[in-house]
Amino acid sequence: MTKIKNLIFDLDNTLYDFSAIWEKSNKQVYKYLKYDKIASYEEFFKHYKAINNMLVDEVLKGNVKLKDIRDKRLKLTLEKFGIILTKEDCNNYYERQFDFILESIKPNEEVNQWLSRFSKKYKMILLTNGKSCEQRSKIEKLGLDNIFKLYISGETHISKPKEQAFINVLEKENILASETMMIGDSLYHDINPAKKLGFKTCLVERKWHFDDKLENYTGYKVKNIIQFFTELEAKKL
């Protein structure tokens, strides 16, 4: 078996429970902007989730760009309640939500200790989709800014699940896929494209806030990132 020399981690919902924080912050901003005076948050989110999942299907068909989902799902949802949003309104919603997100993010000392230990054995890389300022702010709040070489789609202009996002890391870091493990929570964005390129992979089974259930997967998976760390240490891959 080829020895693992490099670890590539996804960020959100892999190294911390982003979905729980996102759900809390989305409810906070909805009430902060007083939309709850028009419709309950529960009613809003029922439509918001359905519209998001419809838009994801359109992305997979090539009809909608991934970067456009955020504004579209908010506009289409609030239209159902008679609220017409501008681009500026959408920006305000998500900027306020991100403030609430940052308020809730805290370092996990156990996770950070494991990562610090592994940084002495492996090349540590973070491969994440998102805006540069947002992802770097999360990374700093989590206390992870000095552990990883960062590859953020907002900076590289290549988003997962595009294979080039993974190839770019291999080429820039001068590493081999066969000696690298990709650890992430998404089969679509993390695991499937990495496996196709010959990476070792580990799925962190954490339900996304728009999902109703976890996808069935028979490959190597763990319930949480701590389980991955302990198994990696025990197996000495």
C-alpha positions as CSV (number, residue, x, y, z in Angstrom):
1,M,0.0,0.0,0.0
2,T,1.3,3.5,-1.0
3,K,2.3,5.5,2.1
4,I,0.2,8.7,2.6
5,K,2.4,11.8,2.6
6,N,-0.1,14.5,2.1
7,L,-3.5,15.4,3.6
8,I,-6.0,17.7,1.8
9,F,-8.9,18.8,3.9
10,D,-12.2,20.5,3.0
11,L,-13.1,23.2,5.5
12,D,-16.9,23.7,6.1
13,N,-18.7,20.7,7.7
14,T,-15.4,18.8,7.7
15,L,-13.2,20.4,10.3
16,Y,-16.1,22.0,12.1
17,D,-19.9,21.8,12.2
18,F,-20.7,24.5,9.7
19,S,-24.2,23.4,9.1
20,A,-25.3,24.0,12.7
21,I,-23.7,27.4,12.7
22,W,-25.3,28.2,9.3
23,E,-28.7,27.2,10.4
24,K,-28.5,29.3,13.6
25,S,-27.1,32.4,11.7
26,N,-29.7,32.1,8.9
27,K,-32.5,32.2,11.5
28,Q,-30.8,35.2,13.2
29,V,-30.5,37.3,10.1
30,Y,-34.1,36.5,9.0
31,K,-35.4,37.8,12.3
32,Y,-32.8,40.7,12.4
33,L,-34.2,42.0,9.0
34,K,-37.8,41.5,10.4
35,Y,-38.9,39.1,7.6
36,D,-40.5,37.0,10.4
37,K,-43.2,39.7,10.6
38,I,-44.3,38.6,7.2
39,A,-43.8,34.8,7.4
40,S,-42.5,32.5,10.1
41,Y,-38.9,31.3,9.7
42,E,-40.1,27.7,9.5
43,E,-42.3,28.5,6.5
44,F,-39.6,30.6,4.9
45,F,-37.0,27.8,5.2
46,K,-39.3,25.1,3.9
47,H,-39.4,27.0,0.6
48,Y,-35.8,28.2,0.8
49,K,-34.5,24.6,1.0
50,A,-36.8,23.4,-1.8
51,I,-35.7,26.2,-4.1
52,N,-32.0,25.6,-3.2
53,N,-32.3,22.0,-4.2
54,M,-34.1,22.8,-7.4
55,L,-31.3,25.3,-8.3
56,V,-28.6,22.7,-7.5
57,D,-30.3,20.4,-10.0
58,E,-30.1,23.2,-12.5
59,V,-26.4,23.7,-11.8
60,L,-25.8,20.0,-12.4
61,K,-27.6,20.3,-15.8
62,G,-25.4,23.3,-16.7
63,N,-28.3,25.8,-16.6
64,V,-27.3,27.8,-13.6
65,K,-23.8,28.8,-12.3
66,L,-22.9,27.7,-8.8
67,K,-21.9,31.3,-7.8
68,D,-25.4,32.5,-8.7
69,I,-27.3,30.1,-6.4
70,R,-27.1,32.2,-3.2
71,D,-28.8,35.3,-4.5
72,K,-31.3,33.3,-6.7
73,R,-32.6,31.1,-3.8
74,L,-33.1,34.1,-1.6
75,K,-34.9,36.2,-4.2
76,L,-37.1,33.4,-5.4
77,T,-38.1,32.4,-1.8
78,L,-39.0,35.9,-0.6
79,E,-40.9,36.5,-3.9
80,K,-43.3,33.9,-2.6
81,F,-44.1,36.2,0.3
82,G,-44.4,39.3,-1.9
83,I,-40.9,40.7,-1.1
84,I,-38.9,41.7,-4.2
85,L,-35.1,41.9,-3.4
86,T,-32.4,43.9,-5.2
87,K,-28.8,42.7,-5.5
88,E,-28.0,45.2,-2.7
89,D,-30.7,43.6,-0.5
90,C,-29.2,40.1,-1.1
91,N,-25.7,41.4,-0.3
92,N,-27.0,42.9,3.0
93,Y,-28.7,39.7,4.0
94,Y,-25.6,37.6,3.5
95,E,-23.2,40.1,4.9
96,R,-25.3,40.2,8.1
97,Q,-25.5,36.5,8.2
98,F,-21.8,36.2,7.9
99,D,-21.4,38.5,10.9
100,F,-23.6,36.0,12.8
101,I,-21.6,33.1,11.5
102,L,-18.3,34.6,12.7
103,E,-19.7,35.2,16.1
104,S,-20.5,31.5,16.5
105,I,-17.2,30.1,15.2
106,K,-14.8,29.0,18.0
107,P,-11.6,27.1,17.9
108,N,-11.8,23.4,18.7
109,E,-8.7,22.7,20.8
110,E,-8.8,19.0,20.3
111,V,-9.1,19.3,16.5
112,N,-6.3,21.8,16.5
113,Q,-4.0,19.7,18.6
114,W,-4.5,16.7,16.2
115,L,-3.8,19.0,13.2
116,S,-0.7,20.4,14.7
117,R,0.6,16.9,15.5
118,F,-0.1,15.7,11.9
119,S,1.6,18.8,10.4
120,K,4.9,17.4,11.6
121,K,4.3,14.2,9.6
122,Y,2.3,15.2,6.6
123,K,2.0,18.1,4.1
124,M,-1.2,19.8,5.2
125,I,-3.4,21.4,2.6
126,L,-6.9,23.1,2.8
127,L,-9.0,23.0,-0.4
128,T,-12.2,25.0,0.0
129,N,-14.8,26.7,-2.1
130,G,-15.9,30.2,-1.2
131,K,-15.0,33.9,-1.1
132,S,-11.5,34.6,-0.1
133,C,-12.3,37.1,2.7
134,E,-15.0,34.8,4.2
135,Q,-13.0,31.6,4.1
136,R,-9.9,33.3,5.5
137,S,-12.0,34.9,8.3
138,K,-13.4,31.4,9.2
139,I,-9.9,29.9,9.2
140,E,-8.5,32.6,11.4
141,K,-11.5,32.3,13.9
142,L,-10.9,28.5,14.0
143,G,-7.2,29.0,14.8
144,L,-6.1,27.2,11.7
145,D,-4.3,29.9,9.8
146,N,-0.8,28.6,10.5
147,I,-1.4,24.9,9.8
148,F,-2.3,24.7,6.2
149,K,-1.3,25.7,2.7
150,L,-4.5,27.3,1.5
151,Y,-6.3,26.8,-1.8
152,I,-9.5,28.9,-1.8
153,S,-11.7,29.0,-4.9
154,G,-12.2,32.7,-4.6
155,E,-8.4,33.1,-5.1
156,T,-7.6,30.2,-7.5
157,H,-10.8,30.8,-9.5
158,I,-11.2,27.0,-9.7
159,S,-14.1,25.5,-7.7
160,K,-14.6,21.9,-6.6
161,P,-15.8,19.6,-8.0
162,K,-13.8,20.6,-11.1
163,E,-10.9,18.2,-11.4
164,Q,-8.6,21.1,-12.2
165,A,-9.1,22.3,-8.6
166,F,-7.4,19.1,-7.4
167,I,-4.8,19.0,-10.2
168,N,-3.9,22.6,-9.4
169,V,-2.9,21.5,-5.9
170,L,-0.9,18.5,-7.1
171,E,1.0,20.7,-9.6
172,K,1.6,23.6,-7.2
173,E,2.7,21.4,-4.3
174,N,4.6,18.9,-6.6
175,I,2.9,15.9,-4.9
176,L,1.3,12.7,-6.2
177,A,-2.3,11.8,-6.0
178,S,-1.4,8.2,-5.0
179,E,0.4,9.6,-1.9
180,T,-2.5,12.0,-1.0
181,M,-5.7,11.7,0.9
182,M,-8.7,14.0,0.4
183,I,-10.9,14.4,3.5
184,G,-14.3,16.0,3.0
185,D,-18.0,15.9,3.7
186,S,-19.3,16.0,0.1
187,L,-19.3,13.1,-2.3
188,Y,-20.0,15.5,-5.1
189,H,-17.5,18.2,-4.3
190,D,-14.7,16.3,-2.5
191,I,-14.7,12.5,-2.7
192,N,-15.8,11.6,-6.3
193,P,-13.5,13.9,-8.2
194,A,-10.6,13.1,-5.9
195,K,-11.1,9.3,-6.3
196,K,-11.3,9.7,-10.1
197,L,-7.8,11.3,-10.1
198,G,-6.3,8.5,-7.9
199,F,-6.4,10.1,-4.5
200,K,-7.1,8.1,-1.3
201,T,-10.3,9.5,0.2
202,C,-12.2,9.8,3.5
203,L,-15.9,10.9,3.7
204,V,-16.8,12.7,6.9
205,E,-20.5,11.8,7.3
206,R,-22.1,15.1,8.3
207,K,-25.5,16.1,6.9
208,W,-25.6,19.4,5.1
209,H,-28.2,22.0,6.2
210,F,-30.1,21.6,2.9
211,D,-30.2,17.8,3.0
212,D,-32.8,15.6,4.5
213,K,-30.6,12.5,4.9
214,L,-27.0,11.4,4.4
215,E,-26.1,9.8,1.1
216,N,-25.4,6.1,1.1
217,Y,-21.6,5.5,0.7
218,T,-19.7,2.3,1.0
219,G,-16.1,3.6,0.8
220,Y,-14.0,4.7,3.7
221,K,-16.0,7.1,5.9
222,V,-16.0,8.4,9.5
223,K,-18.7,9.9,11.7
224,N,-16.5,12.9,12.5
225,I,-13.1,14.3,12.0
226,I,-11.8,13.1,15.4
227,Q,-12.5,9.5,14.3
228,F,-10.5,10.1,11.2
229,F,-7.6,11.5,13.3
230,T,-7.5,8.5,15.7
231,E,-7.8,6.0,12.8
232,L,-5.0,7.7,10.9
233,E,-2.8,7.7,13.9
234,A,-3.5,4.0,14.6
235,K,-3.0,2.8,11.1
236,K,0.0,5.1,10.4
237,L,-1.0,5.3,6.8
